[in-house]
Every structure is written in structure tokens, then in C-alpha cells.
């Protein structure tokens, strides 16, 4: 008789780092220049985050994907909707997996700054709903309650008159579930696109 | 029946029906059965920690029986036991040699009855268990009492 060979899976954190490093390597050489975003522009984008989950869950880090869409009401102020979903898991023994899946739908208020053309840093605060799904050793449960976030980041537009930008963000997601509050720091990188005319 | 006696009886009934934060932590003893083979089982849950509305434990298991009169099968897992409402599931590894070859992995799936009894079934989820000597086989049933 022989025991079943259990092939080690690459840790999610390594895959995440490779993805983020790949994005930065590909987009880093592009010189941020003369483009930007401003009043009455729309904006859509998607990003990938390396997501660390609250230490209470003891699952470490995982992946998170986001879709965003919004409108710049003024040069400074922007409203944005964001849906995001992330998960992380740890397998202590085969069949004894613990997994956390977090799904949020958020309305963000974004405050943008314009230190120079083509570079648009920002801070944002968001609130919405969060669904937390937990799985452990084949048992599962979920809870949906308030979700929120604080974040800051920057858009780097690609070249003169470009409508596309690299968006990098650090954030702390929070959510209430199972009569507790949980906090999850993350770092994200993605692409965002200005909709509408170039700002003057 | 006097009013005070009635109230005391009512309170006792309510207390008996209320679920006073049941948990698994501690030592449980019982039996395992696999076909015609049967033996004793001792399971200890420790290291209690919350996981949402579930509770996770470290688990150790010792199986003995007439098929292994001079020995025992001993398994363990860290945070591999989960408990929610009345569902109990845990996974233990019965270790083979130091390289990990020959490990046997068992999954135990059960239901808590009241607060002092767990009944369920188990299965061997690894291909085999070369290190096992008690003949628990590839599946069976189990029952534990606190």
C-alpha cells in the first residue's frame, strides 16, 4: 500500500505578486504625461489586489478583483461604484480547507488632486454591502451586512492625450459579519479609462 | 401546585431547552465500527477559536480495538475540526514515516445530539493508510460521549 501523494499548490500570494510585478514591469517604463481626468468625465476600470484578510480568519493573503465605474462631478469630486470579490484559503490537511470569500458592492466618494497633467492622486471613502462566506472542513456559513473602505492611490496616464491610466491603490476594506467587525488591508493595481473629452 | 413551584419548574424546563453555548472542547470517548470490526475511540478537541459563527479546534484521535490489542492508531490535526450549530466535522492525519509517506487521512462527519453525544460516519480520504493497524478500513461509523 502507499499513501496518496499530495502535490503542493503554489501559494496564492506568490501568484498575486507575480501578477502585480508583471503589471508594473509592463507599464512602469511608460512615461506619465499630458493626459488626465476632470469635470464631467466618466471613468471605468478594473484592478487586481493582493488582499490580506483579517487575522481573525487565519487564512493569510489571497486575491481580489474589482470593477469600477464613476463620474467626476467636479475637477476634485467624483462618485464611483465598485464591486469587488476576493478570497483566500488554507488547507491544513486534505479535506480540511478553510476559506474566506468576501464580496462587496460599494459607493465611493473620491477626492482627486491634480499636481500635474497625467498624474491624478486621490483618496476615497466608500460604504455599501458586504457578503462574507466562510467554509471550514466542509461546513459553510455566510452573512451579509455593512461594508466600507478607506483608500488612497494614484492614476498615471499613459502618454499625451491618453485616456488610459495605470491605477495603483492601497486600501483597508472593512465589513461587519457574525456580530464582529473585520478589517482587510490590500494593495491593488489595474487599468482605468477616462470617458469623455480631455479635461481643459 | 404552588405558584413558586410552577415557576421553578418552568425555569428548569426553559433552561433545559436553551442551548447554553454548547462547545466540543475537551475529551470524548466512544466507539468506531467498520463492518464487523469495532474498537474504542478517544477524541480530544482543544485550541478553541472562532471562525465566523463556526468554532474551530485542534483535534487528536486515538483508536484502539481487539484488532490491535497491543497498539493503537493515533491521528491529529491543527484547526482541522469545525463545529457549527450541531454539525461536527474533523480531519485527522495518521502519520506514516518521517517523510510523510504512508500517511492516512480520515474525515469524520457527525451530528451533535444534545450536548453530550456525537454520532456520525467516517471515511478514509487518502488512497490508503499503511500506518493504520486497527482495521478502521475505508469507512465506518462512530459514536462519542462526553
Contacts between the chains, C-beta under 8 A, distances in Angstrom:
chain1	res1	chain2	res2	distance
A	1	B	102	7.8
A	1	B	127	7.9
A	1	B	128	4.2
A	1	B	129	7.7
A	1	B	130	4.5
A	2	B	101	7.1
A	2	B	102	7.2
A	2	B	127	7.0
A	2	B	128	6.6
A	2	B	130	6.8
A	3	B	96	5.8
A	3	B	100	7.3
A	3	B	101	5.4
A	3	B	102	4.8
A	3	B	103	4.8
A	3	B	104	7.1
A	3	B	126	6.0
A	3	B	127	6.9
A	3	B	128	6.7
A	3	B	129	7.8
A	3	B	130	6.4
A	4	B	105	7.7
A	4	B	126	4.5
A	4	B	127	4.2
A	4	B	128	7.6
A	56	B	50	7.2
A	57	B	51	6.9
A	58	B	49	7.7
A	58	B	51	7.9
A	58	B	79	7.3
A	92	B	77	6.2
A	92	B	78	5.8
A	92	B	79	5.5
A	92	B	80	5.1
A	92	B	91	7.8
A	93	B	77	5.3
A	93	B	80	5.3
A	93	B	91	4.8
A	93	B	92	7.7
A	93	B	93	5.4
A	93	B	105	6.1
A	94	B	91	7.5
A	94	B	105	5.4
A	94	B	125	6.3
A	94	B	126	7.1
A	95	B	91	4.9
A	95	B	105	6.5
A	95	B	107	5.1
A	95	B	125	5.0
A	96	B	77	6.1
A	96	B	79	7.7
A	96	B	80	3.9
A	96	B	90	7.7
A	96	B	91	3.9
A	98	B	51	6.9
A	98	B	56	7.5
A	98	B	79	7.0
A	132	B	52	6.9
A	134	B	51	6.1
A	134	B	52	4.2
A	134	B	53	7.9
A	134	B	54	6.5
A	136	B	51	5.5
A	136	B	54	5.5
A	136	B	56	6.2
A	136	B	82	4.1
A	137	B	80	6.3
A	137	B	81	6.8
A	137	B	82	4.0
A	137	B	89	4.5
A	137	B	90	6.4
A	137	B	91	6.1
A	138	B	82	7.5
A	138	B	89	5.1
A	138	B	107	7.7
A	138	B	109	7.3
A	139	B	54	6.0
A	139	B	82	4.8
A	139	B	83	8.0
A	139	B	84	5.0
A	139	B	87	5.6
A	139	B	89	5.8
A	141	B	52	5.8
A	141	B	53	5.3
A	141	B	54	6.3
A	141	B	84	6.2
A	143	B	52	7.0
A	143	B	53	7.4
A	177	B	52	6.7
A	178	B	52	4.4
A	178	B	53	4.8
